[in-house]
Amino acid sequence: MVSGKTFEEIENTKEKENVKLIEAIFFVSGRFLKMAELVTLSDLNPMVISEALSKLKEKYEKTDSALEIVEKNGLWKMDVRSEYVNIINKLATGSVEFTNAEQETLAIIAFKQPMKQSVLIKIRGNKAYDHIKKFVDLNLIRKKKEGHTHELNLTEEFYDYFKVDLDNPLKKDVIFEDEINEGDEE
């Protein structure tokens, strides 16, 4: 016996289930995920996942949700919109996106920037290489070759990510690439 469902109805149902699956993965993970991780966790192909991500973003925008899907450098995460960050920070418990060690490394970079990577490694140890890679992948810091080491600086994304006020003293000596490019035009 043939079901009364059309091929289109079956496809729509499957698409909705894929969106729910990706949403559930984001809900539980609480961190940025690479496409490869999404593929492994969902057992879906990248094209289907990309479509589900678009639908999920659209869903949160249409419903005026407190949640949003954030994409940074090919990494995705479900997050709370900025206007709700303060209350969430008060309530948050359990695992955090950055380990204590990563937070300490990032704090040192933020405080001492611009700083040489070699100095940071002396302070924090070899594990800081992994921290730096993660921060660069998330576009929170910029790493520029300088001699035998790298110079580390915060990016504009750092301030957006952590909702740091633009007038924050951390930002006083930071020059962003946009400002440098504007200066070249004059």
Secondary structure, 3 states (H helix, E strand, C coil): CCCCCCHHHHHHHHHHHHHHHHHHHHHHHCCCEEHHHHHHHHCCCHHHHHHHHHHHHHHHHHCCCCEEEEEECCEEEEEECHHHHHHHHHHCCCCCCCCHHHHHHHHHHHHHCCEEHHHHHHHHCCCHHHHHHHHHHCCCEEEEEECCEEEEEECHHHHHHCCCCCCCHHHCCCCCHHHHHHHHHC
